């Protein structure tokens, strides 16, 4: 069975989006499940909207999406700290 979160039939508007290259300013198209893309200028961009929330709890996450990049892990940790601080 394919993960419903990765199946494009279940995607929502905005799951395919554009962002600007931080080096040259060109438009770079991302799909929600892409970790990074290379701009035509050669600069590698990390997906600013990457969200594999299911990877935090799903026992098959590593088989499904592979290991998460460090940038994403750091962003998740920062988000968890913010949530904890708001609850206190």
N, C-alpha and C positions, 0 to 999 in steps of 0.2 A: 504494500500500500504506500502511496506517495503522501508525504506530509501535506495537509491542506494549506498550511502557511506558505509552502513553496510552490504550490500548484497555481499557475496563473489564472485558472478559471475562477479562483476565489479572491483574486486581488481586487483592491478598491481604487477609485480615482486617486491619483497622487502617488501610487506605488511605482510609477515610472515618472521621473522628474529630471529637471535640468539644474545644474549648479555651475558656478564659474570656476575656471582654473585660477588658483591663487597666484600662479606665476605669470600667465599671459592674458588672462581675462576671457579666454574663449569659453563657449558654452560646451559643457560635457554632460551627456545623458547617462543617467544611472537607472538601473532596475533595483527595486528595494532589496533584493537578495545578493547584490554584488558588493563585495567587500571593498574593492578599489578598482580604479580605471586609470588608464594612461591617457593624458591629453595628447593632442597632435604635436605639441611642443616637446613632449617627452616627460613632462612632470607627472608624477604619480599622485593621485588624489584618493584619499580615504573617503568612503561614502559617509556624508554628514548625517544621513538619516538612518543609518544601519541599525536595525533593531531585531535581534534574535532573542527576544525575551524568553521564548520557549526553551532556548538552549540552556537557560539557568536551571531548569527543573526536569527537562526531558532526558530519560536515561539513554536515548539513542541520538542525542544531539550531535555528538562528535562524528558519528557515522553519517548523519544527515548533512550537516553544514561544515564539518571539518573543524579544526581548532580555530578559535576566535583570535583575531590579531590583538596584539597588546594595546593598541589605541582604543579598541572597542572595550576591552576589559577595564581599562583605566576610566573610560567614560561611564561605564556601568557602576564602578566603585564610587565615583564621584556622585552619581545620582542616588545611590543607596545612602551615602553619608548625608546628603541633603534631606532625604526622606526621614532619616533617623533624627536629624536636628529639628525638623518641623514637629515631630511627635513629642519632643521633650518640652 
